[in-house]
C-alpha cells in the first residue's frame, strides 16, 4: 500500500467520522439556518460597516475614532458569515 493510498484511507475515515458526529454546522442546518442566510448576514455586515464609517465622519472628537473602530469590528464579521455560508452550502448538498 502506497503513501497516497494510506492518506486517502485516512481522509475518507476522517470524513466518515465528521459526518457521523454532526458538529456545529450540522446543528445549524438542523435548526433551519440556510446558507443564503449566512451570505445575507455577510453582506449586511459589510453594509453596516460602511454605514458606521460614514456616520463616524460627521462626528467630532473621540467619538469619531470609536465609530471608526466599531465599523472595522463589524467589517470583520463578513468573512465568518461567508465561511459559514460555504459550510452550510456543503451541508445542504450532502443532505
C-alpha positions in Angstrom: 0.0 0.0 0.0 1.5 3.3 -1.0 1.6 6.5 1.0 -1.1 8.1 -1.2 -3.4 5.1 -0.5 -2.9 5.4 3.2 -3.5 9.2 3.1 -6.7 8.6 1.0 -7.9 6.0 3.5 -7.2 8.3 6.4 -9.0 11.2 4.7 -12.1 9.1 3.9 -12.1 7.8 7.5 -12.0 11.4 8.8 -14.9 12.4 6.6 -17.0 9.5 7.9 -16.3 10.5 11.5 -17.2 14.1 10.7 -20.5 13.0 9.0 -21.5 10.8 11.9 -20.6 13.2 14.7 -22.6 16.1 13.1 -20.9 19.1 14.6 -21.9 22.8 14.8 -22.6 23.1 11.1 -25.0 20.2 11.1 -26.7 21.6 14.2 -27.2 25.0 12.4 -28.5 23.1 9.4 -30.9 21.1 11.5 -32.2 24.2 13.2 -33.1 25.6 9.8 -30.4 28.1 9.1 -29.6 28.1 5.4 -26.5 29.1 3.5 -28.4 32.1 2.0 -29.0 33.5 5.4 -25.3 33.4 6.2 -24.4 35.1 2.9 -27.0 37.8 3.5 -25.6 38.4 7.0 -22.1 38.8 5.5 -23.4 41.3 3.0 -25.4 43.1 5.8 -22.2 43.3 7.9 -20.3 44.9 5.1 -23.1 47.4 4.5 -23.4 48.1 8.3 -19.6 48.7 8.4 -19.8 51.3 5.6 -22.8 53.0 7.3 -20.9 53.1 10.6 -17.8 54.6 8.8 -19.8 57.3 7.0 -21.7 58.2 10.2 -18.4 58.5 12.1 -17.1 61.0 9.6 -19.7 63.5 10.8 -18.7 63.2 14.5 -16.3 65.4 16.4 -13.6 64.4 18.8 -13.1 60.9 20.4 -16.5 59.7 19.1 -15.1 59.6 15.5 -12.3 57.2 16.4 -14.6 55.0 18.4 -17.1 54.8 15.5 -14.2 54.0 13.1 -13.2 51.1 15.3 -16.8 49.9 15.5 -17.0 49.9 11.7 -13.8 47.9 11.4 -15.1 45.5 14.0 -18.4 44.9 12.2 -16.5 44.6 8.9 -14.6 41.6 10.4 -17.8 39.7 10.7 -18.2 39.3 7.0 -15.6 36.6 6.4 -17.0 34.5 9.2 -20.5 34.7 7.8 -19.3 33.8 4.3 -17.3 30.8 5.6 -20.4 29.7 7.5 -22.4 30.1 4.3 -20.0 27.9 2.4 -20.0 25.2 5.1 -23.8 25.3 5.3 -24.0 25.0 1.5 -21.8 21.9 1.6 -24.0 20.5 4.4 -27.1 21.2 2.2 -25.6 19.4 -0.7 -24.6 16.3 1.4 -28.1 16.1 3.0 
